[in-house]
């Protein structure tokens, strides 16, 4: 479980800003579940999804997501993991493979989180940000994710990663604007997942 508590390059919860925000969100919360819900709601509702709000800069590290108040789903998941870990709550990263438009190819990866709650075990949650047709919530043990899997080729990837996978990092590090990210959303062929799992 230790790997899901570490402060890393992208989930940098030991940065002063992230640590301070995590501590402030925990005030008045009397359980890991209550803290997790407050962290989730903050990231979902207060951090703007870069595409929805047409926001720059492109962020990746949790501390940058917090500083600039914006991020794609992947970056928002890095911040949520950081806030949870800063409060001693194990948290990891999860991915879905989804269609981009109109329920047909092409596909892209979508980033979300899993948090370990004492009363429920691992629980997935999606702080992407709600909008018309997209509604995610925190109501363990029931998952209320932003996107269902409905089309061949879409998938819930079952892994809980302790660190972001390279296709995500590459796009967020190389692209300079929210539009460039949107035009180059990361994808991975399902047949390649086994290679990543083995590495």
PyMOL CGO cylinders between C-alpha atoms (Angstrom):
from pymol import cmd
from pymol.cgo import CYLINDER

trace = [
    CYLINDER, 0.00, 0.00, 0.00, 2.99, 2.31, 0.52, 0.3, 1, 1, 1, 1, 1, 1,
    CYLINDER, 2.99, 2.31, 0.52, 3.29, 3.08, -3.21, 0.3, 1, 1, 1, 1, 1, 1,
    CYLINDER, 3.29, 3.08, -3.21, -0.19, 4.62, -3.07, 0.3, 1, 1, 1, 1, 1, 1,
    CYLINDER, -0.19, 4.62, -3.07, 0.93, 7.06, -0.37, 0.3, 1, 1, 1, 1, 1, 1,
    CYLINDER, 0.93, 7.06, -0.37, 4.17, 8.32, -1.90, 0.3, 1, 1, 1, 1, 1, 1,
    CYLINDER, 4.17, 8.32, -1.90, 4.87, 11.86, -3.04, 0.3, 1, 1, 1, 1, 1, 1,
    CYLINDER, 4.87, 11.86, -3.04, 6.24, 11.64, -6.59, 0.3, 1, 1, 1, 1, 1, 1,
    CYLINDER, 6.24, 11.64, -6.59, 7.19, 13.91, -9.47, 0.3, 1, 1, 1, 1, 1, 1,
    CYLINDER, 7.19, 13.91, -9.47, 3.60, 14.25, -10.68, 0.3, 1, 1, 1, 1, 1, 1,
    CYLINDER, 3.60, 14.25, -10.68, 1.69, 13.43, -7.49, 0.3, 1, 1, 1, 1, 1, 1,
    CYLINDER, 1.69, 13.43, -7.49, 3.77, 15.91, -5.51, 0.3, 1, 1, 1, 1, 1, 1,
    CYLINDER, 3.77, 15.91, -5.51, 1.74, 16.16, -2.33, 0.3, 1, 1, 1, 1, 1, 1,
    CYLINDER, 1.74, 16.16, -2.33, 4.71, 17.35, -0.28, 0.3, 1, 1, 1, 1, 1, 1,
    CYLINDER, 4.71, 17.35, -0.28, 4.74, 20.65, -2.17, 0.3, 1, 1, 1, 1, 1, 1,
    CYLINDER, 4.74, 20.65, -2.17, 3.66, 23.36, 0.29, 0.3, 1, 1, 1, 1, 1, 1,
    CYLINDER, 3.66, 23.36, 0.29, 0.59, 24.44, -1.67, 0.3, 1, 1, 1, 1, 1, 1,
    CYLINDER, 0.59, 24.44, -1.67, -0.80, 20.93, -2.07, 0.3, 1, 1, 1, 1, 1, 1,
    CYLINDER, -0.80, 20.93, -2.07, -0.10, 20.00, 1.53, 0.3, 1, 1, 1, 1, 1, 1,
    CYLINDER, -0.10, 20.00, 1.53, -1.77, 23.16, 2.82, 0.3, 1, 1, 1, 1, 1, 1,
    CYLINDER, -1.77, 23.16, 2.82, -4.86, 22.60, 0.65, 0.3, 1, 1, 1, 1, 1, 1,
    CYLINDER, -4.86, 22.60, 0.65, -5.08, 18.96, 1.75, 0.3, 1, 1, 1, 1, 1, 1,
    CYLINDER, -5.08, 18.96, 1.75, -4.92, 19.96, 5.40, 0.3, 1, 1, 1, 1, 1, 1,
    CYLINDER, -4.92, 19.96, 5.40, -7.56, 22.66, 4.95, 0.3, 1, 1, 1, 1, 1, 1,
    CYLINDER, -7.56, 22.66, 4.95, -9.92, 20.23, 3.22, 0.3, 1, 1, 1, 1, 1, 1,
    CYLINDER, -9.92, 20.23, 3.22, -9.57, 17.79, 6.13, 0.3, 1, 1, 1, 1, 1, 1,
    CYLINDER, -9.57, 17.79, 6.13, -10.71, 20.34, 8.73, 0.3, 1, 1, 1, 1, 1, 1,
    CYLINDER, -10.71, 20.34, 8.73, -13.94, 19.16, 10.33, 0.3, 1, 1, 1, 1, 1, 1,
    CYLINDER, -13.94, 19.16, 10.33, -13.88, 15.77, 8.59, 0.3, 1, 1, 1, 1, 1, 1,
    CYLINDER, -13.88, 15.77, 8.59, -13.88, 12.89, 11.07, 0.3, 1, 1, 1, 1, 1, 1,
    CYLINDER, -13.88, 12.89, 11.07, -13.16, 9.90, 8.83, 0.3, 1, 1, 1, 1, 1, 1,
    CYLINDER, -13.16, 9.90, 8.83, -11.18, 8.90, 5.76, 0.3, 1, 1, 1, 1, 1, 1,
    CYLINDER, -11.18, 8.90, 5.76, -14.45, 8.75, 3.84, 0.3, 1, 1, 1, 1, 1, 1,
    CYLINDER, -14.45, 8.75, 3.84, -15.42, 12.30, 4.81, 0.3, 1, 1, 1, 1, 1, 1,
    CYLINDER, -15.42, 12.30, 4.81, -11.97, 13.63, 3.89, 0.3, 1, 1, 1, 1, 1, 1,
    CYLINDER, -11.97, 13.63, 3.89, -12.04, 11.76, 0.57, 0.3, 1, 1, 1, 1, 1, 1,
    CYLINDER, -12.04, 11.76, 0.57, -15.43, 13.23, -0.29, 0.3, 1, 1, 1, 1, 1, 1,
    CYLINDER, -15.43, 13.23, -0.29, -14.28, 16.79, 0.45, 0.3, 1, 1, 1, 1, 1, 1,
    CYLINDER, -14.28, 16.79, 0.45, -11.14, 16.33, -1.66, 0.3, 1, 1, 1, 1, 1, 1,
    CYLINDER, -11.14, 16.33, -1.66, -13.18, 14.82, -4.50, 0.3, 1, 1, 1, 1, 1, 1,
    CYLINDER, -13.18, 14.82, -4.50, -15.75, 17.62, -4.52, 0.3, 1, 1, 1, 1, 1, 1,
    CYLINDER, -15.75, 17.62, -4.52, -13.01, 20.27, -4.47, 0.3, 1, 1, 1, 1, 1, 1,
    CYLINDER, -13.01, 20.27, -4.47, -11.22, 18.82, -7.50, 0.3, 1, 1, 1, 1, 1, 1,
    CYLINDER, -11.22, 18.82, -7.50, -14.43, 18.02, -9.37, 0.3, 1, 1, 1, 1, 1, 1,
    CYLINDER, -14.43, 18.02, -9.37, -16.09, 21.41, -8.83, 0.3, 1, 1, 1, 1, 1, 1,
    CYLINDER, -16.09, 21.41, -8.83, -13.31, 23.94, -8.24, 0.3, 1, 1, 1, 1, 1, 1,
    CYLINDER, -13.31, 23.94, -8.24, -10.64, 22.85, -10.72, 0.3, 1, 1, 1, 1, 1, 1,
    CYLINDER, -10.64, 22.85, -10.72, -11.73, 23.69, -14.26, 0.3, 1, 1, 1, 1, 1, 1,
    CYLINDER, -11.73, 23.69, -14.26, -11.55, 20.99, -16.91, 0.3, 1, 1, 1, 1, 1, 1,
    CYLINDER, -11.55, 20.99, -16.91, -9.21, 22.43, -19.53, 0.3, 1, 1, 1, 1, 1, 1,
    CYLINDER, -9.21, 22.43, -19.53, -11.37, 21.53, -22.53, 0.3, 1, 1, 1, 1, 1, 1,
    CYLINDER, -11.37, 21.53, -22.53, -14.72, 22.52, -21.00, 0.3, 1, 1, 1, 1, 1, 1,
    CYLINDER, -14.72, 22.52, -21.00, -13.41, 25.97, -20.04, 0.3, 1, 1, 1, 1, 1, 1,
    CYLINDER, -13.41, 25.97, -20.04, -10.81, 26.38, -22.82, 0.3, 1, 1, 1, 1, 1, 1,
    CYLINDER, -10.81, 26.38, -22.82, -8.08, 26.93, -20.23, 0.3, 1, 1, 1, 1, 1, 1,
    CYLINDER, -8.08, 26.93, -20.23, -4.33, 27.14, -20.53, 0.3, 1, 1, 1, 1, 1, 1,
    CYLINDER, -4.33, 27.14, -20.53, -1.69, 26.30, -19.48, 0.3, 1, 1, 1, 1, 1, 1,
    CYLINDER, -1.69, 26.30, -19.48, -1.55, 22.54, -19.90, 0.3, 1, 1, 1, 1, 1, 1,
    CYLINDER, -1.55, 22.54, -19.90, -0.90, 21.10, -16.45, 0.3, 1, 1, 1, 1, 1, 1,
    CYLINDER, -0.90, 21.10, -16.45, 0.39, 17.73, -15.30, 0.3, 1, 1, 1, 1, 1, 1,
    CYLINDER, 0.39, 17.73, -15.30, 1.91, 17.92, -11.82, 0.3, 1, 1, 1, 1, 1, 1,
    CYLINDER, 1.91, 17.92, -11.82, -0.59, 18.10, -8.97, 0.3, 1, 1, 1, 1, 1, 1,
    CYLINDER, -0.59, 18.10, -8.97, 0.94, 21.33, -7.69, 0.3, 1, 1, 1, 1, 1, 1,
    CYLINDER, 0.94, 21.33, -7.69, 0.53, 22.99, -11.10, 0.3, 1, 1, 1, 1, 1, 1,
    CYLINDER, 0.53, 22.99, -11.10, -3.08, 21.84, -11.37, 0.3, 1, 1, 1, 1, 1, 1,
    CYLINDER, -3.08, 21.84, -11.37, -3.76, 23.47, -8.02, 0.3, 1, 1, 1, 1, 1, 1,
    CYLINDER, -3.76, 23.47, -8.02, -1.76, 26.62, -8.81, 0.3, 1, 1, 1, 1, 1, 1,
    CYLINDER, -1.76, 26.62, -8.81, -3.46, 27.30, -12.16, 0.3, 1, 1, 1, 1, 1, 1,
    CYLINDER, -3.46, 27.30, -12.16, -6.87, 25.88, -11.22, 0.3, 1, 1, 1, 1, 1, 1,
    CYLINDER, -6.87, 25.88, -11.22, -7.20, 23.85, -14.40, 0.3, 1, 1, 1, 1, 1, 1,
    CYLINDER, -7.20, 23.85, -14.40, -6.34, 20.50, -15.91, 0.3, 1, 1, 1, 1, 1, 1,
    CYLINDER, -6.34, 20.50, -15.91, -7.49, 17.73, -18.18, 0.3, 1, 1, 1, 1, 1, 1,
    CYLINDER, -7.49, 17.73, -18.18, -9.00, 14.67, -16.49, 0.3, 1, 1, 1, 1, 1, 1,
    CYLINDER, -9.00, 14.67, -16.49, -5.55, 13.11, -16.17, 0.3, 1, 1, 1, 1, 1, 1,
    CYLINDER, -5.55, 13.11, -16.17, -4.08, 16.13, -14.41, 0.3, 1, 1, 1, 1, 1, 1,
    CYLINDER, -4.08, 16.13, -14.41, -7.13, 16.49, -12.16, 0.3, 1, 1, 1, 1, 1, 1,
    CYLINDER, -7.13, 16.49, -12.16, -6.65, 12.85, -11.13, 0.3, 1, 1, 1, 1, 1, 1,
    CYLINDER, -6.65, 12.85, -11.13, -3.04, 13.63, -10.20, 0.3, 1, 1, 1, 1, 1, 1,
    CYLINDER, -3.04, 13.63, -10.20, -4.23, 16.44, -7.92, 0.3, 1, 1, 1, 1, 1, 1,
    CYLINDER, -4.23, 16.44, -7.92, -6.94, 14.32, -6.30, 0.3, 1, 1, 1, 1, 1, 1,
    CYLINDER, -6.94, 14.32, -6.30, -4.45, 11.53, -5.63, 0.3, 1, 1, 1, 1, 1, 1,
    CYLINDER, -4.45, 11.53, -5.63, -2.06, 14.07, -4.10, 0.3, 1, 1, 1, 1, 1, 1,
    CYLINDER, -2.06, 14.07, -4.10, -4.70, 15.57, -1.81, 0.3, 1, 1, 1, 1, 1, 1,
    CYLINDER, -4.70, 15.57, -1.81, -5.76, 12.14, -0.62, 0.3, 1, 1, 1, 1, 1, 1,
    CYLINDER, -5.76, 12.14, -0.62, -2.21, 10.91, -0.06, 0.3, 1, 1, 1, 1, 1, 1,
    CYLINDER, -2.21, 10.91, -0.06, -1.34, 14.07, 1.85, 0.3, 1, 1, 1, 1, 1, 1,
    CYLINDER, -1.34, 14.07, 1.85, -4.11, 13.08, 4.26, 0.3, 1, 1, 1, 1, 1, 1,
    CYLINDER, -4.11, 13.08, 4.26, -2.71, 9.56, 4.65, 0.3, 1, 1, 1, 1, 1, 1,
    CYLINDER, -2.71, 9.56, 4.65, -5.37, 7.97, 2.42, 0.3, 1, 1, 1, 1, 1, 1,
    CYLINDER, -5.37, 7.97, 2.42, -4.04, 5.55, -0.23, 0.3, 1, 1, 1, 1, 1, 1,
    CYLINDER, -4.04, 5.55, -0.23, -4.95, 6.68, -3.73, 0.3, 1, 1, 1, 1, 1, 1,
    CYLINDER, -4.95, 6.68, -3.73, -4.07, 5.59, -7.24, 0.3, 1, 1, 1, 1, 1, 1,
    CYLINDER, -4.07, 5.59, -7.24, -4.81, 6.33, -10.86, 0.3, 1, 1, 1, 1, 1, 1,
    CYLINDER, -4.81, 6.33, -10.86, -7.22, 4.45, -13.12, 0.3, 1, 1, 1, 1, 1, 1,
    CYLINDER, -7.22, 4.45, -13.12, -7.98, 4.69, -16.82, 0.3, 1, 1, 1, 1, 1, 1,
    CYLINDER, -7.98, 4.69, -16.82, -10.82, 4.02, -19.17, 0.3, 1, 1, 1, 1, 1, 1,
    CYLINDER, -10.82, 4.02, -19.17, -10.61, 3.76, -22.94, 0.3, 1, 1, 1, 1, 1, 1,
    CYLINDER, -10.61, 3.76, -22.94, -13.51, 5.71, -24.44, 0.3, 1, 1, 1, 1, 1, 1,
    CYLINDER, -13.51, 5.71, -24.44, -14.74, 7.02, -27.75, 0.3, 1, 1, 1, 1, 1, 1,
    CYLINDER, -14.74, 7.02, -27.75, -14.10, 10.72, -28.25, 0.3, 1, 1, 1, 1, 1, 1,
    CYLINDER, -14.10, 10.72, -28.25, -17.28, 11.69, -30.11, 0.3, 1, 1, 1, 1, 1, 1,
    CYLINDER, -17.28, 11.69, -30.11, -20.62, 10.15, -31.04, 0.3, 1, 1, 1, 1, 1, 1,
    CYLINDER, -20.62, 10.15, -31.04, -19.93, 6.68, -29.60, 0.3, 1, 1, 1, 1, 1, 1,
    CYLINDER, -19.93, 6.68, -29.60, -17.67, 5.60, -32.47, 0.3, 1, 1, 1, 1, 1, 1,
    CYLINDER, -17.67, 5.60, -32.47, -13.89, 5.51, -33.04, 0.3, 1, 1, 1, 1, 1, 1,
    CYLINDER, -13.89, 5.51, -33.04, -11.41, 7.09, -32.57, 0.3, 1, 1, 1, 1, 1, 1,
    CYLINDER, -11.41, 7.09, -32.57, -10.72, 6.32, -28.92, 0.3, 1, 1, 1, 1, 1, 1,
    CYLINDER, -10.72, 6.32, -28.92, -8.80, 8.02, -26.14, 0.3, 1, 1, 1, 1, 1, 1,
    CYLINDER, -8.80, 8.02, -26.14, -7.79, 7.32, -22.57, 0.3, 1, 1, 1, 1, 1, 1,
    CYLINDER, -7.79, 7.32, -22.57, -9.71, 8.93, -19.74, 0.3, 1, 1, 1, 1, 1, 1,
    CYLINDER, -9.71, 8.93, -19.74, -8.16, 9.44, -16.31, 0.3, 1, 1, 1, 1, 1, 1,
    CYLINDER, -8.16, 9.44, -16.31, -9.84, 8.87, -12.95, 0.3, 1, 1, 1, 1, 1, 1,
    CYLINDER, -9.84, 8.87, -12.95, -8.91, 7.66, -9.45, 0.3, 1, 1, 1, 1, 1, 1,
    CYLINDER, -8.91, 7.66, -9.45, -9.25, 4.86, -6.97, 0.3, 1, 1, 1, 1, 1, 1,
    CYLINDER, -9.25, 4.86, -6.97, -9.15, 5.55, -3.24, 0.3, 1, 1, 1, 1, 1, 1,
    CYLINDER, -9.15, 5.55, -3.24, -8.78, 2.98, -0.48, 0.3, 1, 1, 1, 1, 1, 1,
    CYLINDER, -8.78, 2.98, -0.48, -11.50, 3.50, 2.12, 0.3, 1, 1, 1, 1, 1, 1,
    CYLINDER, -11.50, 3.50, 2.12, -11.39, 1.54, 5.36, 0.3, 1, 1, 1, 1, 1, 1,
    CYLINDER, -11.39, 1.54, 5.36, -15.06, 0.55, 5.19, 0.3, 1, 1, 1, 1, 1, 1,
    CYLINDER, -15.06, 0.55, 5.19, -15.20, -0.25, 1.49, 0.3, 1, 1, 1, 1, 1, 1,
    CYLINDER, -15.20, -0.25, 1.49, -11.78, -1.15, 0.11, 0.3, 1, 1, 1, 1, 1, 1,
    CYLINDER, -11.78, -1.15, 0.11, -10.79, 0.28, -3.27, 0.3, 1, 1, 1, 1, 1, 1,
    CYLINDER, -10.79, 0.28, -3.27, -13.40, 2.64, -4.68, 0.3, 1, 1, 1, 1, 1, 1,
    CYLINDER, -13.40, 2.64, -4.68, -13.21, 4.38, -8.07, 0.3, 1, 1, 1, 1, 1, 1,
    CYLINDER, -13.21, 4.38, -8.07, -14.22, 8.01, -8.41, 0.3, 1, 1, 1, 1, 1, 1,
    CYLINDER, -14.22, 8.01, -8.41, -14.05, 10.50, -11.27, 0.3, 1, 1, 1, 1, 1, 1,
    CYLINDER, -14.05, 10.50, -11.27, -13.33, 14.18, -10.56, 0.3, 1, 1, 1, 1, 1, 1,
    CYLINDER, -13.33, 14.18, -10.56, -13.32, 15.14, -14.24, 0.3, 1, 1, 1, 1, 1, 1,
    CYLINDER, -13.32, 15.14, -14.24, -16.03, 17.76, -13.65, 0.3, 1, 1, 1, 1, 1, 1,
    CYLINDER, -16.03, 17.76, -13.65, -19.74, 17.55, -14.26, 0.3, 1, 1, 1, 1, 1, 1,
    CYLINDER, -19.74, 17.55, -14.26, -21.59, 19.17, -17.13, 0.3, 1, 1, 1, 1, 1, 1,
    CYLINDER, -21.59, 19.17, -17.13, -24.68, 18.45, -19.20, 0.3, 1, 1, 1, 1, 1, 1,
    CYLINDER, -24.68, 18.45, -19.20, -24.73, 14.70, -19.84, 0.3, 1, 1, 1, 1, 1, 1,
    CYLINDER, -24.73, 14.70, -19.84, -21.81, 14.04, -17.47, 0.3, 1, 1, 1, 1, 1, 1,
    CYLINDER, -21.81, 14.04, -17.47, -22.50, 13.41, -13.79, 0.3, 1, 1, 1, 1, 1, 1,
    CYLINDER, -22.50, 13.41, -13.79, -20.05, 11.78, -11.38, 0.3, 1, 1, 1, 1, 1, 1,
    CYLINDER, -20.05, 11.78, -11.38, -20.52, 11.62, -7.63, 0.3, 1, 1, 1, 1, 1, 1,
    CYLINDER, -20.52, 11.62, -7.63, -19.11, 10.23, -4.39, 0.3, 1, 1, 1, 1, 1, 1,
    CYLINDER, -19.11, 10.23, -4.39, -21.43, 7.63, -2.88, 0.3, 1, 1, 1, 1, 1, 1,
    CYLINDER, -21.43, 7.63, -2.88, -19.46, 4.54, -1.80, 0.3, 1, 1, 1, 1, 1, 1,
    CYLINDER, -19.46, 4.54, -1.80, -19.76, 1.67, -2.22, 0.3, 1, 1, 1, 1, 1, 1,
    CYLINDER, -19.76, 1.67, -2.22, -21.73, 2.55, -5.39, 0.3, 1, 1, 1, 1, 1, 1,
    CYLINDER, -21.73, 2.55, -5.39, -19.61, 3.91, -8.25, 0.3, 1, 1, 1, 1, 1, 1,
    CYLINDER, -19.61, 3.91, -8.25, -20.96, 6.99, -10.00, 0.3, 1, 1, 1, 1, 1, 1,
    CYLINDER, -20.96, 6.99, -10.00, -18.43, 7.56, -12.77, 0.3, 1, 1, 1, 1, 1, 1,
    CYLINDER, -18.43, 7.56, -12.77, -18.65, 10.17, -15.49, 0.3, 1, 1, 1, 1, 1, 1,
    CYLINDER, -18.65, 10.17, -15.49, -18.74, 7.74, -18.43, 0.3, 1, 1, 1, 1, 1, 1,
    CYLINDER, -18.74, 7.74, -18.43, -20.23, 4.26, -18.89, 0.3, 1, 1, 1, 1, 1, 1,
    CYLINDER, -20.23, 4.26, -18.89, -18.63, 1.67, -21.17, 0.3, 1, 1, 1, 1, 1, 1,
    CYLINDER, -18.63, 1.67, -21.17, -21.08, 1.21, -24.03, 0.3, 1, 1, 1, 1, 1, 1,
    CYLINDER, -21.08, 1.21, -24.03, -19.21, 0.63, -27.33, 0.3, 1, 1, 1, 1, 1, 1,
    CYLINDER, -19.21, 0.63, -27.33, -16.94, -2.16, -28.59, 0.3, 1, 1, 1, 1, 1, 1,
    CYLINDER, -16.94, -2.16, -28.59, -13.37, -1.04, -28.08, 0.3, 1, 1, 1, 1, 1, 1,
    CYLINDER, -13.37, -1.04, -28.08, -14.17, 0.94, -24.95, 0.3, 1, 1, 1, 1, 1, 1,
    CYLINDER, -14.17, 0.94, -24.95, -12.94, -0.56, -21.69, 0.3, 1, 1, 1, 1, 1, 1,
    CYLINDER, -12.94, -0.56, -21.69, -12.50, -0.11, -17.98, 0.3, 1, 1, 1, 1, 1, 1,
    CYLINDER, -12.50, -0.11, -17.98, -8.82, -0.85, -17.42, 0.3, 1, 1, 1, 1, 1, 1,
    CYLINDER, -8.82, -0.85, -17.42, -8.74, -2.72, -14.10, 0.3, 1, 1, 1, 1, 1, 1,
    CYLINDER, -8.74, -2.72, -14.10, -5.32, -1.61, -12.86, 0.3, 1, 1, 1, 1, 1, 1,
    CYLINDER, -5.32, -1.61, -12.86, -4.80, 0.88, -10.07, 0.3, 1, 1, 1, 1, 1, 1,
    CYLINDER, -4.80, 0.88, -10.07, -1.57, 2.64, -10.98, 0.3, 1, 1, 1, 1, 1, 1,
    CYLINDER, -1.57, 2.64, -10.98, 0.59, 4.34, -8.39, 0.3, 1, 1, 1, 1, 1, 1,
    CYLINDER, 0.59, 4.34, -8.39, 2.02, 6.69, -11.05, 0.3, 1, 1, 1, 1, 1, 1,
    CYLINDER, 2.02, 6.69, -11.05, 0.75, 8.07, -14.37, 0.3, 1, 1, 1, 1, 1, 1,
    CYLINDER, 0.75, 8.07, -14.37, 1.40, 5.94, -17.45, 0.3, 1, 1, 1, 1, 1, 1,
    CYLINDER, 1.40, 5.94, -17.45, 3.73, 7.27, -20.13, 0.3, 1, 1, 1, 1, 1, 1,
    CYLINDER, 3.73, 7.27, -20.13, 1.18, 7.99, -22.91, 0.3, 1, 1, 1, 1, 1, 1,
    CYLINDER, 1.18, 7.99, -22.91, -0.48, 10.48, -20.52, 0.3, 1, 1, 1, 1, 1, 1,
    CYLINDER, -0.48, 10.48, -20.52, 2.75, 12.13, -19.43, 0.3, 1, 1, 1, 1, 1, 1,
    CYLINDER, 2.75, 12.13, -19.43, 4.00, 12.45, -23.02, 0.3, 1, 1, 1, 1, 1, 1,
    CYLINDER, 4.00, 12.45, -23.02, 0.94, 14.39, -24.19, 0.3, 1, 1, 1, 1, 1, 1,
    CYLINDER, 0.94, 14.39, -24.19, 0.74, 16.65, -21.14, 0.3, 1, 1, 1, 1, 1, 1,
    CYLINDER, 0.74, 16.65, -21.14, 4.45, 17.45, -21.26, 0.3, 1, 1, 1, 1, 1, 1,
    CYLINDER, 4.45, 17.45, -21.26, 4.79, 17.95, -25.01, 0.3, 1, 1, 1, 1, 1, 1,
    CYLINDER, 4.79, 17.95, -25.01, 1.65, 19.89, -25.88, 0.3, 1, 1, 1, 1, 1, 1,
    CYLINDER, 1.65, 19.89, -25.88, 1.52, 23.58, -25.01, 0.3, 1, 1, 1, 1, 1, 1,
    CYLINDER, 1.52, 23.58, -25.01, -2.19, 24.46, -25.26, 0.3, 1, 1, 1, 1, 1, 1,
    CYLINDER, -2.19, 24.46, -25.26, -5.48, 22.83, -24.31, 0.3, 1, 1, 1, 1, 1, 1,
    CYLINDER, -5.48, 22.83, -24.31, -6.34, 22.66, -28.03, 0.3, 1, 1, 1, 1, 1, 1,
    CYLINDER, -6.34, 22.66, -28.03, -3.12, 20.79, -28.86, 0.3, 1, 1, 1, 1, 1, 1,
    CYLINDER, -3.12, 20.79, -28.86, -3.94, 18.25, -26.16, 0.3, 1, 1, 1, 1, 1, 1,
    CYLINDER, -3.94, 18.25, -26.16, -7.48, 17.86, -27.52, 0.3, 1, 1, 1, 1, 1, 1,
    CYLINDER, -7.48, 17.86, -27.52, -6.07, 17.22, -30.98, 0.3, 1, 1, 1, 1, 1, 1,
    CYLINDER, -6.07, 17.22, -30.98, -3.67, 14.58, -29.65, 0.3, 1, 1, 1, 1, 1, 1,
    CYLINDER, -3.67, 14.58, -29.65, -5.56, 12.81, -26.88, 0.3, 1, 1, 1, 1, 1, 1,
    CYLINDER, -5.56, 12.81, -26.88, -3.63, 9.74, -25.74, 0.3, 1, 1, 1, 1, 1, 1,
    CYLINDER, -3.63, 9.74, -25.74, -4.90, 6.30, -26.67, 0.3, 1, 1, 1, 1, 1, 1,
    CYLINDER, -4.90, 6.30, -26.67, -3.57, 2.80, -26.26, 0.3, 1, 1, 1, 1, 1, 1,
    CYLINDER, -3.57, 2.80, -26.26, -4.55, -0.31, -28.13, 0.3, 1, 1, 1, 1, 1, 1,
    CYLINDER, -4.55, -0.31, -28.13, -6.05, -2.84, -25.74, 0.3, 1, 1, 1, 1, 1, 1,
    CYLINDER, -6.05, -2.84, -25.74, -3.64, -5.45, -27.09, 0.3, 1, 1, 1, 1, 1, 1,
    CYLINDER, -3.64, -5.45, -27.09, -0.75, -3.34, -25.78, 0.3, 1, 1, 1, 1, 1, 1,
    CYLINDER, -0.75, -3.34, -25.78, -2.06, -3.21, -22.22, 0.3, 1, 1, 1, 1, 1, 1,
    CYLINDER, -2.06, -3.21, -22.22, -0.51, -6.61, -21.45, 0.3, 1, 1, 1, 1, 1, 1,
    CYLINDER, -0.51, -6.61, -21.45, 2.90, -5.26, -22.40, 0.3, 1, 1, 1, 1, 1, 1,
    CYLINDER, 2.90, -5.26, -22.40, 2.51, -2.30, -20.06, 0.3, 1, 1, 1, 1, 1, 1,
    CYLINDER, 2.51, -2.30, -20.06, 1.29, -4.59, -17.28, 0.3, 1, 1, 1, 1, 1, 1,
    CYLINDER, 1.29, -4.59, -17.28, 4.36, -6.74, -17.69, 0.3, 1, 1, 1, 1, 1, 1,
    CYLINDER, 4.36, -6.74, -17.69, 6.85, -3.87, -17.70, 0.3, 1, 1, 1, 1, 1, 1,
]
cmd.load_cgo(trace, "trace")
